[in-house]
Amino acid sequence: MANRIGVEAITFKGVSRGFSYAEVGCTRGELPGGYRHIRRRAVIGRGRACFEGAGDRLMRWGVQREAGVGVRSSVPAAQPGVEVVVGWGPLSWCCRVVYVVNDDYRRGFAYGTLQGHPESGEEYFGVLYDPTTGAVYVEIVAFSRPGRWWSRAAAPLADRVQRLITGRYLRALRESE
């Protein structure tokens, strides 16, 4: 297994695939037209220690795992260019990390769908720290649309599943009561 997937993709047996959409990196700003959009944020705790802990968990795929989404990667934490296998139940697909954010007030990463994924788009997972209030937020930003004929037929179900999973993502990093 390679440390970074791309040239020696663990799930593609050496075949690297391109992104399934052209708007790579657009979760950083204005979301592109022609896609379903998600922008959700929730308070998960307070203080610098909460931010640091949540940021570490998030960067190590904790949002996905704690929401019940399976993640397989050749590296323990998100890095640009790393391919990951994400799945729910018996279904799984590949994505590639597009970018990572790591500064004093924000931690996060976005991954995008690769060719062959049933959806086409990108999703950003972030933790934000507001130093004026001490509040810590988890943020999910995504754009997606069906990428295959059969996923277009199942689009209403995919929309419901995406809303369900986004809600789970928002709850995944909350501090223990």
C-alpha positions in Angstrom: 0.0 0.0 0.0 1.3 3.4 -0.9 1.5 6.2 1.6 -0.2 8.6 -0.8 -2.8 7.2 -3.1 -2.8 8.5 -6.7 -0.1 6.7 -8.5 -0.6 3.5 -6.5 -4.3 3.7 -5.5 -5.1 1.1 -2.9 -8.7 0.8 -4.1 -8.1 1.2 -7.8 -5.2 -1.3 -8.0 -2.8 1.2 -9.5 -5.3 3.1 -11.6 -5.7 6.8 -10.7 -9.0 8.3 -11.7 -9.8 12.0 -12.4 -12.4 14.1 -10.6 -16.0 13.6 -11.8 -16.7 17.4 -11.9 -14.9 20.5 -13.2 -15.4 22.9 -10.3 -12.7 21.4 -8.1 -12.1 23.5 -5.0 -15.3 25.5 -5.1 -16.3 24.6 -1.6 -13.9 27.4 -0.6 -16.2 30.1 -1.8 -19.2 30.5 -4.1 -20.8 27.2 -4.9 -21.3 26.4 -8.6 -24.7 26.5 -10.3 -26.4 23.3 -11.4 -25.8 21.4 -8.2 -27.6 20.8 -4.9 -26.0 23.0 -2.2 -25.5 22.4 1.5 -24.1 25.0 3.9 -24.7 24.0 7.5 -23.0 25.0 10.8 -23.6 24.0 14.4 -22.0 24.9 17.7 -20.1 21.8 19.1 -18.5 23.4 22.2 -16.5 26.2 23.6 -12.8 27.0 24.1 -9.5 26.5 22.5 -9.2 22.9 23.9 -12.5 21.9 22.2 -11.3 23.4 18.9 -8.0 21.6 19.1 -9.6 18.2 19.9 -12.4 18.5 17.4 -9.9 19.7 14.7 -7.7 16.6 15.4 -10.6 14.2 15.2 -12.0 15.9 12.1 -8.6 15.7 10.2 -8.4 12.0 11.1 -11.8 11.2 9.5 -13.6 11.4 12.8 -16.7 13.3 11.4 -17.3 10.5 8.9 -16.6 7.6 11.3 -18.6 9.1 14.2 -21.5 9.7 11.8 -21.5 6.0 10.8 -19.7 6.4 7.5 -16.9 4.0 6.8 -13.5 5.5 5.8 -10.5 3.7 4.4 -7.3 5.6 3.7 -3.6 4.8 3.4 -2.8 7.8 5.7 -4.2 8.5 9.2 -5.1 12.2 8.4 -6.5 14.1 5.5 -3.8 15.5 3.1 -4.2 17.0 -0.3 -4.2 14.4 -3.1 -5.0 11.5 -0.8 -7.7 9.2 -2.1 -10.1 7.7 0.4 -12.8 5.1 0.2 -16.0 6.3 1.9 -19.1 4.1 2.3 -22.3 3.3 4.1 -23.3 -0.3 4.7 -22.2 -2.4 1.7 -21.7 0.6 -0.6 -18.5 2.4 -1.0 -16.9 4.9 -3.4 -13.7 6.8 -3.9 -13.0 10.5 -3.3 -9.8 12.5 -3.3 -8.8 15.2 -0.8 -8.8 18.5 -2.7 -7.4 20.9 -0.1 -6.7 21.2 3.6 -7.2 24.2 5.9 -5.0 24.5 9.0 -4.7 27.9 10.7 -5.3 29.4 14.2 -9.0 29.5 13.8 -9.9 26.9 11.2 -9.2 23.2 10.5 -10.7 21.2 7.8 -10.5 19.5 4.4 -12.6 19.0 1.3 -12.8 15.9 -0.8 -14.2 15.5 -4.3 -15.8 12.6 -6.1 -13.8 10.6 -8.6 -15.0 9.2 -11.9 -17.3 6.2 -11.3 -18.8 7.7 -8.1 -22.6 7.8 -8.3 -22.6 11.5 -7.3 -20.6 14.3 -8.7 -19.3 17.1 -6.4 -17.4 18.1 -3.4 -17.8 18.3 0.4 -15.9 20.4 2.9 -15.7 19.4 6.6 -14.4 22.1 8.9 -14.0 23.2 12.5 -14.0 26.9 13.3 -13.0 28.7 16.5 -14.4 32.2 17.3 -11.9 33.8 19.7 -14.3 36.6 20.6 -17.0 34.3 22.0 -15.0 31.1 22.5 -17.6 29.2 20.4 -16.5 26.2 18.3 -18.4 25.2 15.2 -18.5 22.3 12.8 -19.2 23.4 9.3 -20.3 21.3 6.3 -20.3 22.8 2.8 -21.2 20.7 -0.2 -22.4 20.7 -3.8 -23.5 17.6 -5.6 -25.6 16.2 -8.3 -26.3 12.7 -9.7 -23.3 11.4 -11.7 -24.8 8.3 -13.2 -28.1 7.5 -14.9 -29.1 5.2 -12.0 -28.3 7.8 -9.4 -30.4 10.4 -11.3 -33.3 7.9 -11.1 -32.7 7.6 -7.3 -32.1 11.4 -6.8 -35.0 11.9 -4.3 -33.6 9.1 -2.1 -30.0 10.5 -2.5 -31.2 13.9 -1.3 -32.8 12.4 1.8 -29.7 10.3 2.6 -27.5 13.4 2.1 -29.6 15.4 4.5 -29.5 12.6 7.1 -25.8 12.1 6.8 -25.2 15.9 7.0 -27.2 16.0 10.3 -25.0 13.2 11.6 -21.9 15.0 10.6 -23.0 18.1 12.5 -23.6 16.0 15.7 -20.5 13.9 15.4 -18.0 16.3 17.0 -20.1 17.7 19.8 -18.5 17.7 23.2 -19.6 15.0 25.6 -22.2 16.3 28.0 
